[in-house]
Amino acid sequence: MTLEPTGPDAATAPGEVIARREGMFGVHGTGDTSGYGGLSTHVELPGASTPPYGGWMDEVATALQAAAAAAGVESAVEKVVVYRGEITFFIRREDIAAVAKLLRDDVLLRFELCSGVSGVHYPDDAGRELHAVYHLLSMTHNRRIRLEVTIPDADPHVDSVCATYPTADWHERETFDFFGIIFDGHPALTRIQMPDDWPGHPQRKDYPLGGIPVEYKGATVPPPDERRSYN
Amino acid sequence: MTADPYAATESATTEGKVYTVTGQDWDSIVAGIAEDHDDKVVVNMGPQHPSTHGVLRLILELEGETVTEARCGIGYLHTGIEKNMEFRTWVQGVTFCTRMDYLSPFFNEMTYSLGVEGLLDISTDIPEKAQVMRVLLMELNRISSHLVCIATGGMEIGALTVMTIGFRERELVLDLFELITGLRMNHAFIRPGGVAQDMPAGALDEIRDFVALMKKRLPEYADLCNANPIFKARLVDVGHLDLAGCLALGLTGPPLRATGYGWDLRKMQPYSGYEDYDFEVCTWDTADSYGRFRIRLNEMWESLKIVEQCVERLAGLEGAPVMVADKKIAWPSQLAIGSDGMGNSLDHIKHIMGESMEGLIHHFKLVTEGFRVPAGQAYVPIESPRGELGAHVVSDGGTRPYRVHFRDPSFTNLQATSVMSEGGMVADVIVAIASIDPVMGGVDR
């Protein structure tokens, strides 16, 4: 069994637009003398793929669909994205705990190891600002998949997968600490890296990096988040 | 005489009396417990403690000398590396992540670079020599990391000779790193697209000498420890965690292999050409601290085997490229020793200033703006000395990482502290944690 991409990337729908960018170099308004003020681009993540995904990915997708239907959560998988040889299942927010259990226990799936939970913040993607990303490994079949759950910033709740994967304990605490995602059912959801009384969630995009200008040989170097940006 | 503002004070809480102990001042505790006839003591150990492997805080509930509950407090070395990386270019990210797990810097660089290369879709374009050099550096790094683990683990149980010889040998590896990359740690040498520099002249001979010397010195560790009754008394059956426990808690690396399960990503999901090397996955079947120690010892032998094969291959790759051919990705890192000890390669400056307008544009664009990485996400884990190390790399199509999250094995493995030490003796907590080999730089990032 190999993890190499088993074929060309499956056919994909148009990408998902998550943000728009205006201008260039991070300057806006009358101060913008860059000549790029009228530039408008959008940020597009890879879109949903349609089967066949190629190789073992179809087996996993089919087995997951069958297991989900048997467990009464047949619409748990919102979409599947195959990109650069990795497969991502977008899971409906309310079903993540149930799906995690299926993925671990089903004979055809057997994802025994959770490599952790990570968060991503897309502030401009209305209603889907926060993403919780889970990486699962099946040692039995030597396969890796990714689960992704989108969570609205207005109601940052998602069920904990700690009951299925006890290793998610610290990872969920870390994601809560840095993004403010509240994992319901977690045994003790407290901050883990930042001090207990820390205000805010530092990895969110609206949280500043901080820093002070540094003087060097008469010139002043601004802090990293105030330097010219090409994004 | 004025009151000492730093003197230990005593106070009471709803949970019981609080003793603040400094230095070796345990008399107040002994007296206090004798008064209250209370056997249960909650001891806060660390974050500044010589045997907690850096700034790890342990909260231990003791009954006599038995640990009834053990919890970890982490975050004392959190430096916001992941956040900082979002404000630098993709190549500069290497400079940050190399500082996370400071005992295995090449592995941090490697998993990040693999993720970025995956998104750039250039994984198959990395030159062979760069792949071999990466493997060489990682395996040398595995040796130095395991040496520190064995050395500090030995020191914590009083085996000071193990500590001194461990650091003696590690110094030899660091000398090789300095020769090849210019730095003893924090190298930023493995970069998206390849490695920064070619092998310096004479490096292969130095590595051959090192391998020959290590083959003489590694048996010393076995002689000192393997059958040593004191060493075994401290390690055997301590910090026990079986396969089910490892999988549930996400433990990988030596703790997982000590249960007899030979899971090693170098074999199971090879990267950087590991499938071309001849080496064995080391396992042990005791699932305890002693087994983890023996695995690390054996893995150093296997790493030496891989290093030898790398040297052989590199000898036939003289002058081959070490960076991807795409000039829009290959960071201009040609250096020469100038009058101040460091400087740009004169050949490169001549090229961009005198010969190639295109070369100058590439240099300028890469250094100021950096390259763009197609939007998407990647996770390419590797087998670090401590287990599965992976970087979840997310790009929004820009010149900076949108989000990078590192799944550090120290962080995950440290969760086993409670289950490994509860019910045991307080002295065994130290051994159990040492057998996990957590590096707080990686835990806290």
Chai-1 contact restraints between the chains, C-beta under 6 A:
chainA,res_idxA,chainB,res_idxB,connection_type,confidence,min_distance_angstrom,max_distance_angstrom,comment,restraint_id
A,L3,B,Q269,contact,1.0,0.0,6.0,A-B,restraint_1
A,V43,B,D396,contact,1.0,0.0,6.0,A-B,restraint_2
A,V43,B,G397,contact,1.0,0.0,6.0,A-B,restraint_3
A,E44,B,A375,contact,1.0,0.0,6.0,A-B,restraint_4
A,L45,B,A375,contact,1.0,0.0,6.0,A-B,restraint_5
A,P46,B,G376,contact,1.0,0.0,6.0,A-B,restraint_6
A,Y83,B,G376,contact,1.0,0.0,6.0,A-B,restraint_7
A,R84,B,G118,contact,1.0,0.0,6.0,A-B,restraint_8
A,R84,B,A378,contact,1.0,0.0,6.0,A-B,restraint_9
A,E112,B,L247,contact,1.0,0.0,6.0,A-B,restraint_10
A,L113,B,L247,contact,1.0,0.0,6.0,A-B,restraint_11
A,S115,B,R407,contact,1.0,0.0,6.0,A-B,restraint_12
A,G116,B,R407,contact,1.0,0.0,6.0,A-B,restraint_13
A,S118,B,H392,contact,1.0,0.0,6.0,A-B,restraint_14
A,S118,B,H405,contact,1.0,0.0,6.0,A-B,restraint_15
A,V120,B,V394,contact,1.0,0.0,6.0,A-B,restraint_16
A,V120,B,R403,contact,1.0,0.0,6.0,A-B,restraint_17
A,H135,B,Y379,contact,1.0,0.0,6.0,A-B,restraint_18
A,N142,B,M268,contact,1.0,0.0,6.0,A-B,restraint_19
A,P166,B,A248,contact,1.0,0.0,6.0,A-B,restraint_20
A,P166,B,L249,contact,1.0,0.0,6.0,A-B,restraint_21
A,T167,B,L249,contact,1.0,0.0,6.0,A-B,restraint_22
A,T167,B,G250,contact,1.0,0.0,6.0,A-B,restraint_23
A,T167,B,T412,contact,1.0,0.0,6.0,A-B,restraint_24
A,W170,B,Q415,contact,1.0,0.0,6.0,A-B,restraint_25
A,Q193,B,G75,contact,1.0,0.0,6.0,A-B,restraint_26
A,Q193,B,H78,contact,1.0,0.0,6.0,A-B,restraint_27
A,P202,B,K83,contact,1.0,0.0,6.0,A-B,restraint_28
A,Q203,B,K83,contact,1.0,0.0,6.0,A-B,restraint_29
A,L209,B,F87,contact,1.0,0.0,6.0,A-B,restraint_30
A,P224,B,F87,contact,1.0,0.0,6.0,A-B,restraint_31
A,D225,B,F87,contact,1.0,0.0,6.0,A-B,restraint_32
A,Y230,B,E369,contact,1.0,0.0,6.0,A-B,restraint_33
A,Y230,B,T399,contact,1.0,0.0,6.0,A-B,restraint_34
A,N231,B,G398,contact,1.0,0.0,6.0,A-B,restraint_35
A,N231,B,R400,contact,1.0,0.0,6.0,A-B,restraint_36
